[in-house]
Amino acid sequence: MLGGDRLKFLRIYHNLTQKYMAECLGCSTRWIKGIERCEVIPTEKMYNDWLNCCYGLLKPREEKKTSKKATTSKITRLNK
């Protein structure tokens, strides 16, 4: 398994931002920074996803967008 410094090198070599990497992996940029600083050890799945993202095999995950009306109705129900 490559260390955080090597994973960072791979990400930069492929011109990927931390934000893009986080979107592909479904995590925060803070978590990406932690891996690159060797403060966090990724799981095997996250490690494989990192490599797949670097080589273009994994694209950013689609987030489900909620409508403003749906969010407002949830807030209204909670306040009652």
N, CA, C and O atoms as CSV, one atom per row, in Angstrom:
chain,resi,resn,atom,element,x,y,z
A,1,MET,N,N,0.853,-1.176,0.000
A,1,MET,CA,C,0.000,0.000,0.000
A,1,MET,C,C,0.898,1.237,0.000
A,1,MET,O,O,1.862,1.315,0.761
A,2,LEU,N,N,0.572,2.197,-0.857
A,2,LEU,CA,C,1.331,3.437,-0.934
A,2,LEU,C,C,1.039,4.321,0.270
A,2,LEU,O,O,-0.070,4.303,0.803
A,3,GLY,N,N,2.020,5.083,0.695
A,3,GLY,CA,C,1.843,6.012,1.800
A,3,GLY,C,C,1.137,7.278,1.334
A,3,GLY,O,O,0.923,7.483,0.139
A,4,GLY,N,N,0.782,8.116,2.290
A,4,GLY,CA,C,0.065,9.347,1.994
A,4,GLY,C,C,0.804,10.274,1.049
A,4,GLY,O,O,0.193,10.910,0.190
A,5,ASP,N,N,2.136,10.354,1.206
A,5,ASP,CA,C,2.914,11.227,0.333
A,5,ASP,C,C,2.875,10.739,-1.111
A,5,ASP,O,O,2.852,11.550,-2.037
A,6,ARG,N,N,2.868,9.430,-1.311
A,6,ARG,CA,C,2.790,8.857,-2.668
A,6,ARG,C,C,1.398,9.042,-3.263
A,6,ARG,O,O,1.257,9.299,-4.458
A,7,LEU,N,N,0.371,8.910,-2.423
A,7,LEU,CA,C,-0.993,9.124,-2.904
A,7,LEU,C,C,-1.187,10.578,-3.311
A,7,LEU,O,O,-1.849,10.867,-4.307
A,8,LYS,N,N,-0.610,11.486,-2.541
A,8,LYS,CA,C,-0.677,12.912,-2.879
A,8,LYS,C,C,0.038,13.160,-4.206
A,8,LYS,O,O,-0.479,13.871,-5.067
A,9,PHE,N,N,1.227,12.574,-4.373
A,9,PHE,CA,C,1.976,12.730,-5.612
A,9,PHE,C,C,1.145,12.251,-6.804
A,9,PHE,O,O,1.089,12.919,-7.836
A,10,LEU,N,N,0.505,11.096,-6.658
A,10,LEU,CA,C,-0.314,10.548,-7.728
A,10,LEU,C,C,-1.464,11.480,-8.082
A,10,LEU,O,O,-1.760,11.701,-9.256
A,11,ARG,N,N,-2.111,12.027,-7.049
A,11,ARG,CA,C,-3.232,12.952,-7.273
A,11,ARG,C,C,-2.768,14.188,-8.030
A,11,ARG,O,O,-3.415,14.615,-8.987
A,12,ILE,N,N,-1.644,14.765,-7.600
A,12,ILE,CA,C,-1.132,15.973,-8.241
A,12,ILE,C,C,-0.638,15.660,-9.652
A,12,ILE,O,O,-0.857,16.447,-10.573
A,13,TYR,N,N,0.017,14.531,-9.825
A,13,TYR,CA,C,0.528,14.124,-11.133
A,13,TYR,C,C,-0.595,14.043,-12.170
A,13,TYR,O,O,-0.393,14.364,-13.341
A,14,HIS,N,N,-1.771,13.614,-11.731
A,14,HIS,CA,C,-2.923,13.486,-12.623
A,14,HIS,C,C,-3.794,14.741,-12.620
A,14,HIS,O,O,-4.920,14.720,-13.118
A,15,ASN,N,N,-3.269,15.839,-12.057
A,15,ASN,CA,C,-3.951,17.147,-12.046
A,15,ASN,C,C,-5.334,17.101,-11.409
A,15,ASN,O,O,-6.281,17.691,-11.929
A,16,LEU,N,N,-5.450,16.404,-10.291
A,16,LEU,CA,C,-6.711,16.319,-9.563
A,16,LEU,C,C,-6.625,17.151,-8.293
A,16,LEU,O,O,-5.595,17.165,-7.620
A,17,THR,N,N,-7.696,17.833,-7.974
A,17,THR,CA,C,-7.737,18.622,-6.744
A,17,THR,C,C,-8.203,17.748,-5.588
A,17,THR,O,O,-8.761,16.670,-5.789
A,18,GLN,N,N,-7.964,18.234,-4.379
A,18,GLN,CA,C,-8.452,17.522,-3.203
A,18,GLN,C,C,-9.975,17.490,-3.207
A,18,GLN,O,O,-10.584,16.505,-2.789
A,19,LYS,N,N,-10.582,18.570,-3.681
A,19,LYS,CA,C,-12.041,18.636,-3.732
A,19,LYS,C,C,-12.593,17.580,-4.694
A,19,LYS,O,O,-13.560,16.891,-4.370
A,20,TYR,N,N,-11.988,17.454,-5.862
A,20,TYR,CA,C,-12.430,16.456,-6.842
A,20,TYR,C,C,-12.265,15.049,-6.269
A,20,TYR,O,O,-13.145,14.200,-6.409
A,21,MET,N,N,-11.123,14.819,-5.622
A,21,MET,CA,C,-10.859,13.501,-5.030
A,21,MET,C,C,-11.917,13.187,-3.965
A,21,MET,O,O,-12.427,12.068,-3.901
A,22,ALA,N,N,-12.240,14.174,-3.138
A,22,ALA,CA,C,-13.254,13.981,-2.090
A,22,ALA,C,C,-14.614,13.667,-2.698
A,22,ALA,O,O,-15.354,12.834,-2.173
A,23,GLU,N,N,-14.949,14.336,-3.811
A,23,GLU,CA,C,-16.230,14.073,-4.469
A,23,GLU,C,C,-16.265,12.655,-5.034
A,23,GLU,O,O,-17.301,11.992,-4.971
A,24,CYS,N,N,-15.161,12.189,-5.579
A,24,CYS,CA,C,-15.097,10.822,-6.115
A,24,CYS,C,C,-15.229,9.780,-5.008
A,24,CYS,O,O,-15.907,8.765,-5.171
A,25,LEU,N,N,-14.574,10.044,-3.885
A,25,LEU,CA,C,-14.560,9.066,-2.801
A,25,LEU,C,C,-15.760,9.202,-1.867
A,25,LEU,O,O,-16.018,8.313,-1.056
A,26,GLY,N,N,-16.485,10.298,-1.974
A,26,GLY,CA,C,-17.638,10.505,-1.107
A,26,GLY,C,C,-17.243,10.847,0.314
A,26,GLY,O,O,-17.881,10.402,1.268
A,27,CYS,N,N,-16.184,11.643,0.457
A,27,CYS,CA,C,-15.715,12.039,1.789
A,27,CYS,C,C,-15.401,13.534,1.773
A,27,CYS,O,O,-15.665,14.218,0.785
A,28,SER,N,N,-14.843,14.032,2.863
A,28,SER,CA,C,-14.520,15.454,2.960
A,28,SER,C,C,-13.088,15.723,2.506
A,28,SER,O,O,-12.251,14.822,2.469
A,29,THR,N,N,-12.827,16.990,2.162
A,29,THR,CA,C,-11.457,17.378,1.805
A,29,THR,C,C,-10.550,17.265,3.027
A,29,THR,O,O,-9.349,17.029,2.896
A,30,ARG,N,N,-11.118,17.430,4.192
A,30,ARG,CA,C,-10.341,17.283,5.426
A,30,ARG,C,C,-9.785,15.865,5.570
A,30,ARG,O,O,-8.654,15.669,6.014
A,31,TRP,N,N,-10.593,14.894,5.191
A,31,TRP,CA,C,-10.168,13.494,5.252
A,31,TRP,C,C,-9.050,13.241,4.236
A,31,TRP,O,O,-8.096,12.518,4.522
A,32,ILE,N,N,-9.177,13.843,3.044
A,32,ILE,CA,C,-8.146,13.716,2.006
A,32,ILE,C,C,-6.828,14.289,2.521
A,32,ILE,O,O,-5.773,13.675,2.363
A,33,LYS,N,N,-6.894,15.467,3.138
A,33,LYS,CA,C,-5.689,16.099,3.702
A,33,LYS,C,C,-5.060,15.205,4.769
A,33,LYS,O,O,-3.837,15.091,4.846
A,34,GLY,N,N,-5.893,14.575,5.584
A,34,GLY,CA,C,-5.400,13.678,6.630
A,34,GLY,C,C,-4.643,12.494,6.060
A,34,GLY,O,O,-3.613,12.090,6.600
A,35,ILE,N,N,-5.143,11.945,4.985
A,35,ILE,CA,C,-4.453,10.825,4.330
A,35,ILE,C,C,-3.112,11.287,3.788
A,35,ILE,O,O,-2.094,10.620,3.970
A,36,GLU,N,N,-3.121,12.434,3.122
A,36,GLU,CA,C,-1.894,12.932,2.499
A,36,GLU,C,C,-0.835,13.329,3.526
A,36,GLU,O,O,0.356,13.330,3.213
A,37,ARG,N,N,-1.248,13.662,4.728
A,37,ARG,CA,C,-0.306,13.997,5.810
A,37,ARG,C,C,0.055,12.772,6.653
A,37,ARG,O,O,0.781,12.887,7.641
A,38,CYS,N,N,-0.445,11.618,6.268
A,38,CYS,CA,C,-0.216,10.353,6.986
A,38,CYS,C,C,-0.809,10.374,8.391
A,38,CYS,O,O,-0.309,9.693,9.286
A,39,GLU,N,N,-1.863,11.144,8.585
A,39,GLU,CA,C,-2.568,11.194,9.871
A,39,GLU,C,C,-3.707,10.174,9.901
A,39,GLU,O,O,-4.145,9.749,10.970
A,40,VAL,N,N,-4.179,9.789,8.713
A,40,VAL,CA,C,-5.303,8.857,8.585
A,40,VAL,C,C,-4.877,7.754,7.627
A,40,VAL,O,O,-4.229,8.018,6.615
A,41,ILE,N,N,-5.242,6.520,7.949
A,41,ILE,CA,C,-4.955,5.393,7.060
A,41,ILE,C,C,-6.270,5.001,6.379
A,41,ILE,O,O,-7.248,4.676,7.052
A,42,PRO,N,N,-6.291,5.032,5.045
A,42,PRO,CA,C,-7.541,4.688,4.350
A,42,PRO,C,C,-7.831,3.195,4.415
A,42,PRO,O,O,-6.926,2.370,4.541
A,43,THR,N,N,-9.110,2.872,4.326
A,43,THR,CA,C,-9.490,1.462,4.237
A,43,THR,C,C,-9.043,0.939,2.869
A,43,THR,O,O,-8.690,1.717,1.982
A,44,GLU,N,N,-9.061,-0.355,2.714
A,44,GLU,CA,C,-8.654,-0.949,1.443
A,44,GLU,C,C,-9.548,-0.469,0.297
A,44,GLU,O,O,-9.067,-0.214,-0.807
A,45,LYS,N,N,-10.853,-0.347,0.567
A,45,LYS,CA,C,-11.792,0.120,-0.456
A,45,LYS,C,C,-11.483,1.560,-0.841
A,45,LYS,O,O,-11.446,1.890,-2.026
A,46,MET,N,N,-11.262,2.419,0.149
A,46,MET,CA,C,-10.964,3.823,-0.141
A,46,MET,C,C,-9.635,3.955,-0.878
A,46,MET,O,O,-9.491,4.800,-1.761
A,47,TYR,N,N,-8.679,3.130,-0.517
A,47,TYR,CA,C,-7.379,3.133,-1.180
A,47,TYR,C,C,-7.548,2.766,-2.660
A,47,TYR,O,O,-6.998,3.432,-3.537
A,48,ASN,N,N,-8.309,1.707,-2.926
A,48,ASN,CA,C,-8.558,1.290,-4.316
A,48,ASN,C,C,-9.343,2.349,-5.078
A,48,ASN,O,O,-9.072,2.602,-6.252
A,49,ASP,N,N,-10.317,2.970,-4.413
A,49,ASP,CA,C,-11.087,4.045,-5.048
A,49,ASP,C,C,-10.182,5.229,-5.378
A,49,ASP,O,O,-10.348,5.863,-6.420
A,50,TRP,N,N,-9.230,5.531,-4.501
A,50,TRP,CA,C,-8.276,6.630,-4.730
A,50,TRP,C,C,-7.516,6.368,-6.030
A,50,TRP,O,O,-7.427,7.237,-6.898
A,51,LEU,N,N,-6.970,5.156,-6.149
A,51,LEU,CA,C,-6.210,4.800,-7.345
A,51,LEU,C,C,-7.092,4.829,-8.586
A,51,LEU,O,O,-6.676,5.325,-9.633
A,52,ASN,N,N,-8.308,4.301,-8.474
A,52,ASN,CA,C,-9.233,4.314,-9.605
A,52,ASN,C,C,-9.581,5.736,-10.027
A,52,ASN,O,O,-9.713,6.013,-11.220
A,53,CYS,N,N,-9.728,6.629,-9.074
A,53,CYS,CA,C,-10.020,8.027,-9.379
A,53,CYS,C,C,-8.832,8.663,-10.108
A,53,CYS,O,O,-9.020,9.401,-11.076
A,54,CYS,N,N,-7.642,8.386,-9.658
A,54,CYS,CA,C,-6.439,8.938,-10.295
A,54,CYS,C,C,-6.327,8.492,-11.743
A,54,CYS,O,O,-5.892,9.265,-12.596
A,55,TYR,N,N,-6.709,7.271,-12.029
A,55,TYR,CA,C,-6.578,6.736,-13.378
A,55,TYR,C,C,-7.858,6.875,-14.208
A,55,TYR,O,O,-7.977,6.279,-15.279
A,56,GLY,N,N,-8.813,7.665,-13.705
A,56,GLY,CA,C,-10.006,7.974,-14.466
A,56,GLY,C,C,-11.064,6.885,-14.483
A,56,GLY,O,O,-11.987,6.938,-15.296
A,57,LEU,N,N,-10.950,5.907,-13.611
A,57,LEU,CA,C,-11.922,4.813,-13.574
A,57,LEU,C,C,-13.077,5.089,-12.621
A,57,LEU,O,O,-14.058,4.346,-12.598
A,58,LEU,N,N,-12.964,6.146,-11.841
A,58,LEU,CA,C,-13.993,6.499,-10.869
A,58,LEU,C,C,-14.310,7.975,-11.034
A,58,LEU,O,O,-13.406,8.811,-11.017
A,59,LYS,N,N,-15.565,8.296,-11.190
A,59,LYS,CA,C,-16.014,9.682,-11.369
A,59,LYS,C,C,-16.719,10.148,-10.096
A,59,LYS,O,O,-17.115,9.334,-9.262
A,60,PRO,N,N,-16.873,11.474,-9.954
A,60,PRO,CA,C,-17.559,11.997,-8.754
A,60,PRO,C,C,-18.948,11.410,-8.596
A,60,PRO,O,O,-19.673,11.193,-9.567
A,61,ARG,N,N,-19.292,11.161,-7.354
A,61,ARG,CA,C,-20.601,10.583,-7.048
A,61,ARG,C,C,-21.674,11.650,-7.196
A,61,ARG,O,O,-21.463,12.814,-6.856
A,62,GLU,N,N,-22.821,11.236,-7.704
A,62,GLU,CA,C,-23.952,12.144,-7.848
A,62,GLU,C,C,-24.628,12.305,-6.495
A,62,GLU,O,O,-24.980,11.320,-5.846
A,63,GLU,N,N,-24.806,13.544,-6.078
A,63,GLU,CA,C,-25.518,13.798,-4.819
A,63,GLU,C,C,-26.991,13.994,-5.134
A,63,GLU,O,O,-27.347,14.634,-6.124
A,64,LYS,N,N,-27.830,13.445,-4.293
A,64,LYS,CA,C,-29.256,13.646,-4.470
A,64,LYS,C,C,-29.595,15.067,-4.041
A,64,LYS,O,O,-29.347,15.469,-2.904
A,65,LYS,N,N,-30.164,15.810,-4.971
A,65,LYS,CA,C,-30.536,17.190,-4.670
A,65,LYS,C,C,-31.969,17.222,-4.182
A,65,LYS,O,O,-32.876,16.714,-4.842
A,66,THR,N,N,-32.165,17.821,-3.026
A,66,THR,CA,C,-33.519,17.957,-2.497
A,66,THR,C,C,-34.041,19.330,-2.873
A,66,THR,O,O,-33.294,20.307,-2.912
A,67,SER,N,N,-35.302,19.386,-3.141
A,67,SER,CA,C,-35.885,20.672,-3.506
A,67,SER,C,C,-36.032,21.543,-2.263
A,67,SER,O,O,-36.104,21.042,-1.141
A,68,LYS,N,N,-36.075,22.825,-2.479
A,68,LYS,CA,C,-36.218,23.765,-1.369
A,68,LYS,C,C,-37.552,23.540,-0.657
A,68,LYS,O,O,-37.651,23.686,0.561
A,69,LYS,N,N,-38.571,23.183,-1.435
A,69,LYS,CA,C,-39.899,22.938,-0.864
A,69,LYS,C,C,-39.855,21.739,0.092
A,69,LYS,O,O,-40.448,21.786,1.170
A,70,ALA,N,N,-39.165,20.682,-0.293
A,70,ALA,CA,C,-39.077,19.490,0.555
A,70,ALA,C,C,-38.348,19.810,1.852
A,70,ALA,O,O,-38.749,19.344,2.918
A,71,THR,N,N,-37.294,20.591,1.773
A,71,THR,CA,C,-36.538,20.971,2.962
A,71,THR,C,C,-37.387,21.838,3.881
A,71,THR,O,O,-37.372,21.660,5.099
A,72,THR,N,N,-38.122,22.772,3.299
A,72,THR,CA,C,-38.975,23.660,4.085
A,72,THR,C,C,-40.065,22.873,4.804
A,72,THR,O,O,-40.367,23.156,5.963
A,73,SER,N,N,-40.657,21.894,4.134
A,73,SER,CA,C,-41.716,21.116,4.770
A,73,SER,C,C,-41.174,20.296,5.936
A,73,SER,O,O,-41.882,20.090,6.922
A,74,LYS,N,N,-39.932,19.824,5.842
A,74,LYS,CA,C,-39.330,19.083,6.949
A,74,LYS,C,C,-39.148,20.001,8.154
A,74,LYS,O,O,-39.426,19.613,9.289
A,75,ILE,N,N,-38.683,21.208,7.900
A,75,ILE,CA,C,-38.466,22.172,8.987
A,75,ILE,C,C,-39.794,22.532,9.629
A,75,ILE,O,O,-39.886,22.641,10.852
A,76,THR,N,N,-40.811,22.714,8.821
A,76,THR,CA,C,-42.130,23.072,9.330
A,76,THR,C,C,-42.655,21.963,10.245
A,76,THR,O,O,-43.195,22.240,11.316
A,77,ARG,N,N,-42.494,20.709,9.817
A,77,ARG,CA,C,-42.966,19.593,10.646
A,77,ARG,C,C,-42.201,19.505,11.958
A,77,ARG,O,O,-42.781,19.162,12.989
A,78,LEU,N,N,-40.922,19.806,11.933
A,78,LEU,CA,C,-40.131,19.733,13.154
A,78,LEU,C,C,-40.516,20.824,14.145
A,78,LEU,O,O,-40.438,20.615,15.356
A,79,ASN,N,N,-40.923,21.968,13.652
A,79,ASN,CA,C,-41.298,23.069,14.532
A,79,ASN,C,C,-42.665,22.898,15.175
A,79,ASN,O,O,-42.944,23.546,16.184
A,80,LYS,N,N,-43.512,22.061,14.636
A,80,LYS,CA,C,-44.863,21.882,15.189
A,80,LYS,C,C,-44.880,20.980,16.366
A,80,LYS,O,O,-45.941,20.733,16.939
